[in-house]
C-alpha cells in the first residue's frame, strides 16, 4: 500500500496490556537460537548420562557429535521436536551404541601401550629386544605419508579388508593396494637397516 503525502494515515491505537500482539510482531526463533538453547539446557544432563554409559573421556565427544548431527538437520526439524529431553537422551544412547560397535570392530579396547606392559618373558633380553623392535616399528610407521599410514593401520591393526578401506576412504581398491605396497616396501627398507 502506498501512502500519498497529502493523505492522513489512520490513527494507531495503543496496545493494551491484555491485547494479543499483532502477527507481524511474533518472532519465531531461528534454528541456531533453538539449537543453542537446547545445548545450554541439556548438555550437563547428557554428559552425566553419557559418562555413566561409556568411558568418561568419550562423553564430551559423543555429546558434541550429537549436537553436530542435530545442527545438520533441516532448520525447521529442530523446532518440531516435541520432547527434546527424551529425544536427545535417545540420540545419545544410539551414538554410544554406535561408538561401542565401532570400538569392537577396531578392537580399540585391546590396544595397549608397550611401555605399560611388564616384561614377563623367561628371557628378559629377548623381551627387551622385542620392545625395542616395537618402538622402531612405531617410529617407522609414524614417518609414512598420512594416508598410507592410515590405510596400513586400518588393514594390519584394525583388520579392515581392502574393499572396506576403499569404501570408507572413497578410493579404489587398486589405490588401497598401491598404498599398502608402498607401506610394506618402506617398512622393509627401514627395518633392514
C-alpha positions in Angstrom: 0.0 0.0 0.0 1.4 3.3 -1.0 0.7 6.4 1.2 0.2 9.7 -0.6 1.8 12.6 1.3 -1.4 14.5 1.1 -3.5 11.8 2.8 -3.8 11.4 6.6 -2.9 8.0 8.0 -5.4 6.2 10.1 -4.7 6.7 13.8 -3.0 3.8 15.5 -4.5 2.7 18.8 -2.1 1.8 21.5 -2.0 -1.9 22.6 -3.5 -2.5 25.9 -1.9 -4.9 28.5 -4.2 -7.9 27.8 -4.3 -7.5 24.0 -2.6 -10.1 21.9 0.4 -8.9 19.8 -0.2 -8.4 16.1 1.1 -11.2 13.9 4.0 -9.2 12.4 5.4 -8.8 15.9 5.6 -12.5 16.6 9.1 -13.7 16.2 9.9 -17.3 15.6 13.3 -18.3 17.0 15.8 -19.3 14.4 17.2 -22.9 14.3 20.6 -21.6 15.6 18.9 -20.0 18.6 16.9 -23.1 19.3 19.9 -25.3 19.0 21.9 -23.0 21.3 19.1 -23.1 23.9 18.9 -26.9 23.6 22.6 -27.2 24.0 22.8 -25.0 27.1 19.8 -26.6 28.7 20.6 -30.2 28.1 24.4 -30.6 27.8 25.2 -31.1 31.5 22.5 -33.8 31.9 23.5 -35.5 28.7 27.2 -35.5 29.8 26.2 -37.2 33.0 24.1 -39.7 31.1 27.0 -40.5 28.6 29.6 -40.8 31.4 27.5 -43.5 33.1 27.3 -45.5 29.9 30.7 -45.2 28.3 34.3 -44.3 29.2 34.3 -40.9 30.8 36.7 -39.3 28.3 34.4 -40.2 25.4 31.3 -38.5 26.8 32.1 -34.9 25.7 32.9 -36.1 22.2 29.7 -38.1 22.0 27.6 -35.1 23.1 29.4 -32.8 20.6 28.7 -35.3 17.8 25.1 -35.4 18.8 24.7 -31.7 18.5 26.6 -31.6 15.3 24.2 -34.1 13.8 21.3 -32.1 15.2 22.7 -28.9 13.6 23.0 -30.7 10.2 19.2 -31.4 10.2 16.8 -29.2 8.4 16.3 -25.9 10.4 12.6 -26.5 10.8 13.0 -30.0 12.1 14.6 -28.9 15.4 11.6 -26.8 16.3 9.3 -29.7 15.8 10.8 -31.9 18.4 8.0 -32.5 20.9 10.0 -33.8 23.8 13.6 -32.6 23.5 14.8 -34.3 26.7 13.7 -37.7 25.6 14.8 -37.2 22.0 18.3 -36.1 23.0 18.7 -38.9 25.5 17.7 -41.4 22.9 20.0 -39.9 20.3 22.9 -40.0 22.9 22.1 -43.7 23.7 22.2 -44.5 19.9 25.6 -42.7 19.5 27.0 -44.5 22.5 25.9 -47.8 21.0 27.4 -46.9 17.6 30.7 -45.9 19.2 30.8 -49.2 21.1 30.2 -51.2 17.9 32.9 -49.3 16.1 35.3 -49.8 19.0 34.6 -53.5 19.0 35.2 -53.6 15.3 38.5 -51.7 15.7 39.3 -53.7 18.9 40.2 -50.3 20.4 39.8 -51.6 23.9 42.5 -54.2 23.2 45.2 -51.7 22.2 47.8 -51.3 24.9 50.9 -49.1 25.1 54.1 -51.3 25.0 55.6 -49.3 27.9 52.6 -50.1 30.2 53.1 -53.9 29.9 55.5 -55.6 32.2 58.3 -57.8 30.8 57.2 -61.3 31.7 59.2 -63.4 29.3 61.5 -66.1 30.5 64.3 -64.4 28.6 64.4 -60.7 29.7 66.9 -59.8 26.9 64.6 -61.2 24.2 61.7 -59.2 25.8 63.8 -56.0 25.8 64.8 -56.6 22.1 61.1 -57.2 21.2 60.1 -53.9 22.9 63.0 -52.1 21.1 61.8 -53.5 17.8 58.3 -52.4 18.5 59.5 -48.9 19.2 61.5 -48.8 16.0 58.4 -50.1 14.1 56.2 -47.4 15.6 58.8 -44.8 14.6 59.0 -46.0 11.0 55.2 -46.2 10.7 55.0 -42.6 12.1 57.1 -41.4 9.1 54.8 -42.9 6.5 52.7 -40.5 4.4 49.5 -39.9 6.5 47.1 -41.5 4.0 49.5 -44.5 3.5 49.8 -44.8 7.3 46.0 -44.7 7.8 45.5 -47.4 5.2 48.3 -49.6 6.6 47.0 -49.4 10.1 43.4 -49.9 9.1 44.4 -53.1 7.3 47.1 -54.5 9.6 45.9 -53.4 13.0 42.1 -52.8 12.7 41.6 -55.8 10.4 39.7 -54.0 7.6 39.7 -55.5 4.1 41.0 -53.6 1.2 37.4 -53.2 -0.1 36.2 -51.8 3.3 39.1 -49.4 3.4 38.4 -48.3 -0.1 34.7 -47.6 0.5 35.4 -45.8 3.8 38.0 -43.5 2.3 36.4 -43.1 -1.1 39.3 -44.7 -3.0 39.5 -47.6 -5.5 40.8 -51.0 -4.3 43.8 -50.6 -6.6 44.7 -47.4 -4.8 44.5 -49.1 -1.4 46.7 -51.9 -2.8 49.2 -49.3 -4.0 49.4 -47.6 -0.6 49.8 -51.0 1.1 52.7 -51.9 -1.2 54.4 -48.6 -0.5 54.0 -49.1 3.2 55.3 -52.6 3.2 58.3 -51.6 1.0 59.1 -48.6 3.2 58.9 -50.8 6.4 61.1 -53.4 4.8 63.8 -50.9 3.8 63.9 -49.2 7.2 63.7 -52.4 9.3 66.6 -54.0 7.4 68.9 -51.0 8.3 
